[in-house]
Amino acid sequence: QDPLQTLDLYTVKPDFSAAPVVFFVHGGGWHTGDKTMNLEKGQNYAREGILFVNVNYRLAPKNKHPEQIEDIAKAFAWTKANAKKYGGDPERIFVMGHSAGAHLVDLLATNDKYLQEVGLTLADIKGVVSLDTASVNLLSVQGGEGVESQLVGPMITQAFGKDKKTLEEASPT
């Protein structure tokens, strides 16, 4: 196991049981970032009675698609299997991500392949919150001419390459 294939739990007060779960994936253009960027977010959610699962994943360029989404699917499966042990409701897991993390949770929630590989289905996700994502269609962003494409396009190439089929498969759209 890679040291980046980890997660942190922010558990709820002992008087909560069957708390909703937020499964959070950090951003960073698929090549940087870390779950520690969301320490305060995790603490705040837990204080409000929500089990917060803060996930890391292997980064580009060393790790390219589909390794990152496979890490997220495995972490989600672990969360589903263990939520109850930590006061969470395994039937109320909401996925949330920021930037590249938003892309990854969007992909997890729209392409059943990755959840099927870990014995789950799209129905195991109760909701999706995507924060600041420019990457629901990797082909259009990578090949575009706007500011967004200039900023995000090189990161997409680094994490996913340029193969059209790969980019289509990795696009939540």
N, C-alpha and C positions, 0 to 999 in steps of 0.2 A: 504494500500500500504506500502510495505517495504521501508525504507529510501534508500536502494540500487537500487530501481527501478526508477532511474532518468537518465537524460541525460543533456548535455550541448550543446548549439549551438554556433558556431563561425561563425558569419554572414559576408557576403561579403560587399564590399564598396557599398554605395548607388547607384553608377552609374551602377552596375551590375544588370541584371535581368535574370531570368531563368538560374542561375548558376548550373553547375554540383554539385552533392552532394556526399560527402564521409561519409558513415555511419561506424564509427570506434568502434571496440570492443576490450577492453584491455585484456591482458594476465594475468597470475598469477596462472596457474595450477588449475583453476576453484575454488580455495579456498582462494585466496588473490588477491591483485591488486585493482586498482581504476582508474576511468576515469581521475583523476587529474594527473596521470603519463604522460598524453598526451596533457597537456595544451599548450606547445610550438608547438607541431605538429598542433593542432587546429588553433592556431594563424597564423602559416605559411601558411596553406592551405587557410584560409580566406583571407589573404593578397594577395594571388595569384588568387582570384576570385572564390574559391570553398567553398560552404557551407559545414562546417564540423560538423557532429553530433557525439558527443563523449558519449558513452553509458556505463552505469553500469548495473550490473545484480546481483541477489542474489547468494551468494557463498556457496560452500560445506564446511564442511560436513552437515551443517544445511539444505541446499537445494540441493537436488539431481536431476538428470535427471528425468523428462524433464523440471523442473522448470526454469533452466537457459536458455534453448533455447526458452521456451515460453516467458520469459522476453524479449529476443532479438527480437522475432517475433512481440510482442506488440510494442516495441520501433520502429521497422521498419515500422509498420503500422501507428504509430503516425507521423513518418517522412514523409511517403508518403502523408498522409492527410494534413500535415502542411508545407511542403517544400516551396510551392509557397508564403505563407505568410511571409517567411523569405528570399526571394530572390532566392530560389532554384527551380530547375526544377524537378518535381515529376516523370518525365519520364527518368531522367538520374541519378538514385541513384546507386552508386557503393558501395559494402560492402567490408570492409577491417578489418582484425583482426590480432593480434599478439599472437602467441603461443596458449593458450587455447581460446583466442578470434578468432584466425584463424580457429580453429576447429569449433567454434560456427557459424561463417559466412559461412564456407564450408557446414556445416549441413543445415543451413538455405537455402542455394542455391542448395542443392541436394535432400532434402526430402520435397516434397511439402506439407506434412501434416501440418507443423507448420505455413506456410503462409496461407493455406486454412482455418485454425482455426481463422485467423484474417481477412478473406475476400479477400485475395490477392493470387497471383500465382507466380510461379518461374519467369515468364516473367516480373514481377515488378522489378526484380534485373537486372541491366544492365551490371554488371561485378563484379568479385570477385578478391580480392588481399589477398592472405594468406601469412603472414610473420612468418617464423620460427615455422612451425607446425610439430609435430611428431605424430599427432593423427588423421589421416584420417581413419585408421583401428584400432579401440580400442582393438579388440580381439588380433591382432598380437602384438601390443605393450605391452599390459598387460601380455600376456603369453610368451613373448620372453625372450631371455637370454642375449642380448647385453646390452651395456651401456645405450642406449636410453630406453630400457625396465626397467632397474634398476632405472633410474631417473624418468621416467614418469609413470610407472606402478602403484606405490602406489597412485599417484594423481588421476589416472583413477579410481582405486578402491574406493577412497574416494568420488569422485563425481558421479560415475555411478554404483558402486557395482560390483558384479562378475557374475550376471546373463547373460548367453550367448545371450539370445534374446534381452535384454536391450542393451548390448554392440553392437550387430549388428545394432539395430535400431538407436543407437546414433553415428554410424560410417558413415561419409560422403561417404565412398566408397560403 
